[in-house]
Amino acid sequence: MTLMEISQVLGNVGEFAGAIAVVATLLYLAVQVRDAGRSSKFAAVQANREARIAWTSSLRDSPHLLATHAKLLAGEALETEDELRLFYHYGANWALVYSEWVQRELGLMGEFATSDEMNMKILLSSEHAMGVWRGMGEGLYPARFVEYVNKAAPAHEAGTGTSFIEKVIKAATTREEGSAGTSPPSSSDT
């Protein structure tokens, strides 16, 4: 065998070994990508679960929110402080629903995605929650999420009066000169 033939055989063997190495590398990368996808889904599910546990615990342990909801259930008038707590509570509830919606839209949780059906029923049936949504949520969240909520929301009836929550939002967003000393609306304004 001549030197030229030997170098040609070695070149062919090298090309074959290189092709096998490329295939092996591609298989390795495919396995790594699959595992990374699984890890990100697991992390999303885990983060969602931890957020729900923290949320539920904060509701359970709140010295104020339970008393406020008890007043609502009993039909008692709420104080201004109670109304503001509800405002922030329902704002956080809308943020939770938005977070879960985004995770579903991105496909991060797949078959393990939690349902926001119960949260949506609670929010859509609450005059206070809908006041927060109409006064703040519709202007805060992306158009696709606003459309998602508004499709599920009952029609907003005109002429029902301005809720306390809407008055709080208006007071916070329309500060006029000389109004810095005015107090927020009282519970009797509802």
Steps between C-alpha positions, in 0.01 A plus 500: 500500500634834406520801721221664298267204551578487874423870540175456305393208725592700812306799362192282442528353852535851640192621314304198624614557860414870468150418373444262793625768740256756349207256533598418860528870582156573350343215700666628817373854436146371429498321836630814673232720338226254600627490858522879514139524381390258771696695760342831400149348514575354842636836620186677373271250673705525820500881496125507440438256784718701739325824400158344562608365840641840599186674374265269689711525815502879482120504474464257788745688723383854424366658817303751292381339178295226665323759716432711190352205313294407807356854498418465131327167554302643792396800292673745734637833379871502434738763633731684263794287613302182422414631154865574428602153616246353261635722222852362543373147562306493175786668315724215615233248401491639146882479491481132602248423224720689251809303606324169449358617167850595378643164603223321310539723195874432492442128545736492797292269711340280235269234634583603857362853466267601779157632420403857574131410475432533875693827533319638195157404643584675827636811333226529238228467763647764732392860455823609672722284279325620185541858619875443522497334157301778331687777678853368473537154344373586154767770470778302665503163324572412135210514253479120457456446874248784523304336218519162679358645823241721333363205300444317828376808691135585538397814317584816693167668561496872441335718761576278797690780671867527577636244742737590779783323315439708187503816714835398652645444155363831374640683804841342447514573127343844477677715759404860447677802638401569858352154553803362683329554834179321407433164654402188306131429467334345802317170511172690497581607141437150366 
